[in-house]
Amino acid sequence: MQGFRIRYRNVQGTLMRILNAISRRALDLTSVHAEAAGEDHAVTVQLEATPKQIGQLYREWYGIVDVIEVCSGVALHQHGEPEWVPLPPGSAGAEPPARAASA
């Protein structure tokens, strides 16, 4: 069982994109808990996944513009308090991509 805590900006669809990454891989999702975390929101999920699937989830979650930080189960359980793994520079403050004008 692997636990993850993901902090994100609560904009339309962000939580669904986070959960969709799990759903697309048909992983056994044991529990989900979403809550307000200061100005942001956080979701804690527990699931069964292989190391390869965990790597894929991290890459996909980091690809979501509104995801701020991701914490794995190791930090959640060893220290009591989550140790946040920051996004690569430029990702957290990135602006949404401009929409192409339709003709």
N, C-alpha and C positions, 0 to 999 in steps of 0.2 A: 504494500500500500504506500503510495507516494502522495504527499500533501503539497499544495502550492497556494500561495497568497499573492494576489495580483492587485495592485493599486492602479486605478484608472480614473480619468475624467468622466463624469457621468453625462455623456452626450448620447443622443439617440443612436441605438444600435451597438454601442461598445460592448456591453455585457453579452449580448447575443453573439457577437463576433468571437469573443473569448470562449464562450461555451461551444460555439460551432466548431472551433478547432478540435475540441475533444470529440464531439459528435461525429465528425467526418471520419475519424479514425476508428469508430465503433469501440471506444474504450469503455470499460466498466466504471462508470461514475458513481461512487459510493455516497458522497455528500457534497452539497453546494450551500454556501452561506454567503450572502451579499449584504453589505451594510455600509452606512456612511462612515468615512474615515477622515474627519476634519473637513477640509474644503473638497476633498476628493471622495471616492468610494473605493471599497475593497471587496474582493470575492475570494473566498477560501474554498478550494475544491480538494477532494480526496479521490484518487483513482488508481487503477492498476495499469501500469505501462512499462514497457521495456526501455532500456537506456536510449535506444534509437528513437523511439516514439517521444521520449522526454525531450531529446534534442530538437525534434521536429516541432514540438509544442512551443519550446522556448523561441525558436526562430519565428514561428508564426505570431506568437504574442508580441514579440519585439517589433514585428512588422505593422502592428496596429498603432496608428499615430497617437491615439488617446491613452494607451497603456503607459503608465509612468514607471512602475517598478514591479519586478517579479522576484519572489522569494521561494526557495524550494523547501521541501520537508525537512532536510537535514538541519537547516538553520532554525526552522520552526520548533523542532523537538530538542535540540541540543542546548539552546540558550534560553528557551522560554520566550524570549522576544525575537521577532523575526529580524534577520539581517537582510536588508534590501539589497538586491543586485541592481545597480542603476543601468539604464539604457545607454547605448553608445552615444557619444556626443552628437548633438544636432537632432536626435530623434525625439527627445522629450519636448523640445520647444518648437518643433517643426509646425509650420502652418499647414492647414489642409490644402491639398492640391487644387489648383484653379480648374474650374470646369470649362471644357471646350465649348465655344459658342456653336449653337446649332444653326444651320442655314435655313 
